[in-house]
Amino acid sequence: MLTDVQLRRLTPREKPYKLSDTGGLFIFVQSSGSRLWRMKYRFGGKEKLLSFGAYPEVTLAAAREACDQAYIEFGASVIRL
């Protein structure tokens, strides 16, 4: 699981990269330095991606809550990745 300290210390690299949290939630760090919250899930046998916004505007707690809420709204037909 990610912590707020880890998120604040993320630095851009030459290529974009991801750091996983829980339940398919991850932060995507672009080479420009922006840090974006995203969630991977599977629906109908296909992998999908949902975005929640940029860190620090969307906090770690808010991103986790949004991820949990998305799974509640999707229902049983969605598989967490």
N, C-alpha and C positions, 0 to 999 in steps of 0.2 A: 504494500500500500504506500502511496505517496504521502509526503508530509508537506506542509506549507514552506518549511525551510528548504526542502529539496526543490520545490517549484521556483522559489525566489532565486536560487542559485543556478538555474538552467541557463546555459549559454548557447548561442547559435553555433552551428558547425558548418562545414562546407556543404554538406547534404542534409536535408530535413531528416528528423528522426522522431520516434515515438517512445513514450514511457507509459507503461500500463499501470492502472490503479486496480479497480475491482469491477466485476460484472460487465466487462466489455468496455468500460470507460478508460480513456487514455488521453494524454496530452500530446499534441503534435507540435513540435518545435521546428519552425521554418528557418531557413538560412538567413532570412531577413531579421530574425529575432522574435517574431510574433509567436505566441504560445496559445494554441487553440484547443478547446475541449471537444472531444469527439467520442462517439460510442459506436461500437461494432455490434451488430446483431444479425441473426439469420431469419429470413421470412420467406416462406415458400421455396425453401431449398437454395435461396440466393443470399449472399452476404450483402448487407446494407450498411450505410453509414449515416449517423445523425450528428449534427453539430449543435453545441450549446453556447458558444461564444468564446471570447478571448480572456485569458488570465492576465491581469488580476481583476478585471471588471466582473468576471464570473469566478467566485471563490471556489476553493476545493469543496467545501461543504455544499454550496449551491449546485455545483456540477454533479455531485453524488446524489443529491436530492432530485435533480432533474432526470438523471439516469434512472433512478428507482421509479419515478413518476411515469416515465416513458414506458417502462416495462408493465406497469399497472394498466396504462391506457391501451397498450398493444394487446394484452391478454395472453392466453395460453398458446397462441399460434406462433409466438416469437421465441427463439432460442437465444439465450445469452452466450456470448463468445468470450 
